[in-house]
Amino acid sequence: MPKWKVHLLFNSILIFIWIQLFLRLNLVNDYLLLIIMIFFSYFLSIFPDIDTSKSPIRRLFAVVFASVFTVYLFFNSPLNSLFLLPTCFILFYILFRFFPTKHRGITHNFWFSAIFSFIITTIFGIIFNFSLINFIVYFLFILSGYLSHLFLDMI
């Protein structure tokens, strides 16, 4: 199983090829959007390993989710005490970080990668008002980032 740095390096090669294709076919007009898509391609190239307890992406998700749930509880709970915030954060962090999962489970599945990439592209399509051709181009771009991980894991 390749380390996360290998996944990012391999995805960098794919990103370079995609950008060359985009520029030659004049498919990219919004460079800020392209930078955002590059970020998500990198993110999705390491995302499948969220089911591994030692993965850096899992640690990041544990911090993000624990923060979101703690803030939510702070504003929506009758017990919104500053004393409870660290306790809530630690409990949620431990829950997300050490929740038992099966490596190479659903996140290492082609159909999950296609559906997940489609959902992310749809969200960006709504935000940035994609045309159909832009939707297809960015969907393939994001999907290739995810599939690059699955491809490397098969080797």
N, C-alpha and C positions, 0 to 999 in steps of 0.2 A: 504494500500500500504506500503510494507516494506521500510525502509530507506536504503540508499546505504551501510551502514555497515553490515546490515543483508544480503544483496545480496553478499557482499564479504565473509562473514563468511560461508554462505551456499556453495558458490563456492569453498572455501577452503576445505570443506569436499569432494566435488566432485573431486577436484584436487588430494587430498590424495588417493582416491580410484583409480583414473586413473593411478597415478604414481606407485602404488602397482601393478596394472595389467601390466603396461608397463615393470616393472622390472622383474616380474615373468615370463612373456612371452618373455623376452629379445628383446623387440621392440624398445628400446631406446639405441642409441650408442653415440649420440652427446648431452652432457649435457648442453652445451651453448644454443643449439637450444631448448632444453626442458625448460630452464629458460626463453627464449624469448616467448615460447608458453604459459608458465604459466602467464607471464605478460599480454599477449593478452587475455587469458582466464579471468583474473581479469578485464581487461579493458572492455571486452564484457559483463561481468556480470552486469556492471552498464551503459553500452552504451545506452540501449533502453530508458533510462530516459533523453536523450538529448532533447526530446520533452517537457520537463518540465522546466519552466522558472527558478525555484529555484534549479535546479539540479547542483551539483558540476561539473559534466561532461560537462554540457552546458557552465558553466563559463570557464572551461579549453579550450573547443573547441573555444569559442569566442576569447580568448587570442591568441590561436595558429593561427586561421584563420585570425584574424586582423593583426597579425605580418607578416604572409606570404604575404597577399595582400599589406600591407604597404611596405615591402621590394621589392616586385615585382614592385609596382608603382615607388618606388625610383629609381630603375635601368632602368625602361622602359618608364618613362614619361619625356617629355621635361621640366616639372616643378619639377625637382628633387631637391627641396630645403629642407634643414634641418628644416626650419620653418614649412613646410607642413607635415612632418612625424608625429608629435604628433596629428595633426588634423585628418590626414588620419586614424591613429590607433584608435583614439577615435570614429570616425564615423563608421568604420568597426566593432569595438567592440560592439557598440550600436546596429548596424544592426543585427549581429549574436546573440547577447545576448538576445535581446528583440523582435526578429522576432516572430510574433504570430504563434504558432503551436498547434495542437490538441494532448493532452496527450492520450497515448495508441492508437496512430494512426498507421502509417506504421511501425514504429520501434518496435512495440509490436505484430508483425505478424510472424507466423511460417515461411512462405515462404521468407519473407525479411531476417529473421535470417539465414535461410539455404543459401540463395544466398550471403548474406554479408559474412558469414563464409567461403563459398566456394571461394569467391574472395580473402579474406585474405590468406587462405591456398594456393591458386594458386600462389599468389605473393611470399610467402615464399617457395613454391615448386620450383619456378623458381630460386630464390636466392640461395637456399640450395641444389638444384638438387635432389628433393625427388624421391624415387622409388614409385611405385603405392601403395605398402603396407604402406609406411611412409605417403603418402598423405592421405590415408583413416584414418590412426590412428590419425594424427594431425587434420584432418578435424573434426572427431568425438570429439576430445578433445576440440577444439575451439568452435564447435557448442554446446557442453554441457555447456560451460561457458555462452553463450548467452541464451540458453534455460533455464538455472537455474534461470535467471531473470524472464522470462515469467512464469515459473512454480510457483515461489514465488508470483508473482502478481495475479495468479489465486486463490491462497489459501485465 
